[in-house]
Amino acid sequence: MGIERIEVIVTDFPTRLVRHNSGGVYDTGGSGSLVGKPVLVKIYADGVVGYGQIRPISPGHFMPDTVYSMVGAITDFYGPRLLGLDIFDVESVVTMFDRMLPANANARAAIDHALHDAMGKATKRPVYSLLGGLCQKQIPLEWSVSMADDPQMMVGDATQAVEQFGIRVLCLKAGSKAGWKEDLKKFAAVRKAVGDDVVIGIDPNEAWSVDTTIRAIQEFAKYELGYIEQPVKRHDLAGMAAIRREAHGIPLLADEGCMTVENAYALAHHEACDVFCIKLYKVGGFGPAKKIAAVAEAANLQVNIGGLAVWSQLEAAAGVHFYASLPVHRVMPAAEFIGGLGLMGPDPLVSETDFVVRDGHVSVPGGAGLGVRIDDRSVERLTLRREIVK
């Protein structure tokens, strides 16, 4: 099934979301601005249309990709060379990516998701069946709590997640400019509010030193610390390994430090983490994600499936299908993609859906492809920029 045409569409959000972490501000941008908006990719092949969507989260410390780099990479480099290729020739596509324009994970992920959606629709199968089958029908969810100066704001966010939506795993952003003891006060306040049955982890987003992290873990552990995510700089494998040795069994997650298969191999080789945090948008889609998960399995490590997927059912569905294709014992319980499941408001491109949170879980979509029905009229109404490759 040869690719005939590709559309690249930047769509607007009717509202704005601003969240804070130690690396800066997570901001979807003002209405009408391209910065902070999602990029929708539509791939046409023999009567089938595959959809993929990724929102680049720059500006910020995490990823180099922007709306402009995504659109440029797809329309000028990847798109023209995809024309005529079969939608099932995924490894050939990846080889072309590597030879034509390295990195650009966000652009690759959007294309990869659209290809898998098209493959699923062409074969009348859900994407998880293309990734290894359905290992888990219900996916437990994690709520990421934004940093705030006022501890009660974080308490309010956490208690809403637990009481209103049944969430049982929370991740508190840490790395306060006032120091780790300020983070500890907020953690203690949230723990008191939600009780001992909720797992609470922390994510300093590279803000701490090795010594600070080791000292902080000892104090956070008094309040039942569930895990710690990427406390030091992503390149500091020796530091991560030292932290892991002193963590007394508290799982250490690598996020910013696990962007590629090569990163995963290095982390495993240095015994520098317990869990790889896989976000499809940061690794480039399903193919690289499966390879990173294979490294984890070989090294007897687990994976965590992340990515906030703000107001994007397509991005959330991709994460759910990937999670569902992995056996329970290989996945650290709970995934992050709550932003695409209605908890922060509806996806403006989806008019009707039952892909929502119920009792802290989400069911895996069972329709063909990703199982998300995009309202093309809403796409037209919210389009800020459209490019066509044919």
HELIX and SHEET records of a PDB file:
HELIX    1   1 VAL A   67  GLY A   72  1                                   6    
HELIX    2   2 ALA A   73  TYR A   78  3                                   6    
HELIX    3   3 GLY A   79  LEU A   82  1                                   4    
HELIX    4   4 VAL A   90  MET A  100  1                                  11    
HELIX    5   5 ALA A  105  THR A  123  1                                  19    
HELIX    6   6 VAL A  127  LEU A  131  1                                   5    
HELIX    7   7 PRO A  151  PHE A  165  1                                  15    
HELIX    8   8 TRP A  180  VAL A  194  1                                  15    
HELIX    9   9 VAL A  210  PHE A  220  1                                  11    
HELIX   10  10 ALA A  221  TYR A  223  5                                   3    
HELIX   11  11 LEU A  237  GLU A  246  1                                  10    
HELIX   12  12 VAL A  261  HIS A  269  1                                   9    
HELIX   13  13 LEU A  280  VAL A  283  1                                   4    
HELIX   14  14 PHE A  286  ALA A  298  1                                  13    
HELIX   15  15 GLN A  313  ALA A  324  1                                  12    
HELIX   16  16 VAL A  328  ARG A  330  5                                   3    
HELIX   17  17 PHE A  337  GLY A  340  5                                   4    
HELIX   18  18 ASP A  376  LEU A  382  1                                   7    
SHEET    1   A 4 VAL A  48  ILE A  54  0                                        
SHEET    2   A 4 VAL A  39  ALA A  45 -1                                        
SHEET    3   A 4 ARG A   5  THR A  11 -1                                        
SHEET    4   A 4 THR A 383  VAL A 389 -1                                        
SHEET    1   B 2 VAL A  18  ASN A  21  0                                        
SHEET    2   B 2 GLY A  24  ASP A  27 -1                                        
SHEET    1   C 2 GLN A 138  PRO A 140  0                                        
SHEET    2   C 2 HIS A 361  SER A 363 -1                                        
SHEET    1   D 7 GLU A 142  VAL A 145  0                                        
SHEET    2   D 7 VAL A 169  LYS A 173  1                                        
SHEET    3   D 7 VAL A 199  ASP A 203  1                                        
SHEET    4   D 7 LEU A 225  GLU A 229  1                                        
SHEET    5   D 7 LEU A 252  ALA A 254  1                                        
SHEET    6   D 7 VAL A 275  ILE A 278  1                                        
SHEET    7   D 7 GLN A 302  ILE A 305  1                                        
END                                                                             
